[in-house]
Amino acid sequence: MTFMTFAQSVTGKWINVDENGLEKSVIHIYEESEKIYGKIIDILDPNDQDALCDKCLDDEYNQPILGLNIIKDLSYDGAFYRGGTIFDPEKGKTYKCRLALEKGNPDVLEVRSYVAFMYETQYWKRVK
């Protein structure tokens, strides 16, 4: 069974809204091999369009942030998409990740990144 069979899916295009309420980028969340991934497909600040990931590691170091896969390997467990990671290119850190549609509102995505018991939650808006 694939994720696309569910009536309300996290797949699609989402505007990344940071903890300060700023719209930063558009993330395309998609399914591949029954896992969920997310790639930056647009950077909303024109001054950052050509930014390079100077905090990335390995083969992603100094590559464009535009096109970077930041969400990797999430699986649906019946309530949430989790078990994978999310990468913050501004901080250069990878966190465990949990995604869920906001209850009663399929146009808002709850994106939770966490380390141990400390977490941060952002609410992204679906692109229509």
C-alpha positions in Angstrom: 0.0 0.0 0.0 1.3 3.4 -0.8 0.9 6.7 1.0 -1.1 8.1 -2.0 -4.0 5.9 -1.2 -4.8 7.9 1.9 -7.5 10.6 1.5 -5.3 13.3 3.0 -1.6 13.0 2.3 1.4 15.0 3.3 2.7 14.8 -0.3 2.6 17.9 -2.3 4.1 21.4 -2.2 4.4 23.2 1.1 5.6 26.7 2.1 8.2 26.3 4.9 7.2 28.8 7.6 10.0 29.2 10.2 9.5 29.7 14.0 9.3 33.5 13.4 6.5 33.2 10.9 8.6 34.0 7.9 7.9 32.1 4.7 11.3 30.8 3.6 11.0 28.3 0.8 8.7 25.8 -1.0 9.3 22.1 -0.2 8.1 19.4 -2.5 7.2 16.4 -0.3 7.0 13.2 -2.3 6.9 9.4 -2.0 9.6 7.2 -3.3 9.9 3.4 -2.5 7.2 3.8 0.2 9.2 6.4 2.0 8.6 10.2 2.3 11.2 12.8 1.1 11.2 16.5 0.8 13.2 18.7 -1.6 13.6 22.5 -1.7 12.1 23.6 -5.0 11.9 27.3 -4.5 13.6 29.9 -2.2 11.3 32.8 -1.6 14.0 35.5 -0.8 15.5 36.5 -4.1 18.8 37.3 -2.4 19.1 33.7 -1.3 18.2 32.0 -4.7 21.8 31.1 -5.4 22.9 30.2 -1.8 25.2 27.3 -1.3 25.1 24.9 1.5 28.3 25.8 3.3 27.1 23.8 6.4 26.3 20.6 4.6 28.6 17.6 4.8 30.1 15.2 2.3 29.0 15.5 -1.4 26.3 18.1 -0.5 28.9 20.6 0.8 28.9 23.9 -1.2 26.1 22.6 -3.4 23.0 24.8 -4.1 20.4 24.8 -1.3 17.8 25.0 -4.1 17.2 21.3 -5.0 18.5 20.0 -1.7 16.7 17.0 -0.2 16.0 18.0 3.4 13.5 15.4 4.5 14.5 11.8 4.2 13.2 8.3 4.9 9.9 8.9 6.8 7.4 6.1 7.0 3.7 6.3 7.9 2.8 4.5 11.1 -1.0 5.0 11.2 -0.8 8.4 12.9 2.4 10.2 11.8 5.1 10.1 9.2 8.3 9.5 11.2 11.4 7.4 11.5 13.5 9.7 9.2 15.3 13.0 9.4 15.0 16.6 8.5 18.0 18.8 7.7 18.3 22.5 8.5 20.7 24.0 5.9 20.9 27.3 7.9 22.1 25.6 11.1 23.8 22.7 9.4 22.0 20.2 11.6 20.1 17.0 11.1 17.2 16.2 13.4 14.7 13.3 13.8 11.5 14.3 12.1 7.7 13.8 12.5 5.1 15.0 10.0 1.3 15.2 10.4 -1.5 17.1 8.9 -3.1 19.5 11.4 -6.2 17.9 12.7 -9.2 19.2 10.7 -7.0 21.2 8.3 -5.3 19.3 5.5 -3.7 22.5 4.3 -1.4 22.9 7.3 1.4 20.5 7.9 2.9 20.1 11.4 6.6 19.6 11.0 8.3 18.6 14.3 12.1 18.3 14.5 13.6 16.9 17.7 16.6 15.6 19.5 15.8 13.4 22.5 12.9 15.1 24.3 13.6 18.6 23.0 11.7 19.6 19.9 10.6 22.5 17.7 7.4 22.5 15.7 6.7 24.5 12.6 3.4 24.8 10.7 3.8 24.8 6.9 1.1 25.9 4.5 0.0 23.8 1.5 0.6 25.5 -1.9 -2.7 25.5 -3.8 
